[in-house]
Amino acid sequence: MTLQMCEEAAMAAIALQTTHRQPRQVPAPELKPLDPDVVSDAIPAFFIGRNAAGLWVAREARGRIGGLFVLKSSAVDFASRQSAPARCALVFPLETIELDIENRGNPLIVLAALAGRVLKRLAAR
């Protein structure tokens, strides 16, 4: 495990804690396929944005792969690695977006989310 992954997990736990203190926002808009006049089928495209918890989401436009990250640079690196050796187009929506597929990004974020739920239950006792 790299130091960056450990740092991301710690930051994810903090982000998840602050989410529980904030009111739930309006549901995130659905990510729709990109217009073929804008991006060619030959160029992979990724949506990069923040979710309601403040984590960075990287999701391939066709929904084939995606991940959650604490750092924006990690989300961009993920998109670049997944489209290698070709380049990819990056789309940065202004609205919050949610990962609607399996998290293939930072695996420690799942553990941080679980830890957040456990802490919430313990605090409710």
Secondary structure, DSSP 8 states (H G I E B T S, - for coil): --HHHHHHHHHHHHHHHHHHHS---S---------TTTS-TTS-EEEEEE-TTS-EEEEETTSS-EEEESSHHHHHHHHHHHHTTS--EEE--SS-----S---S-THHHHHHHHHHHHHHHHH-
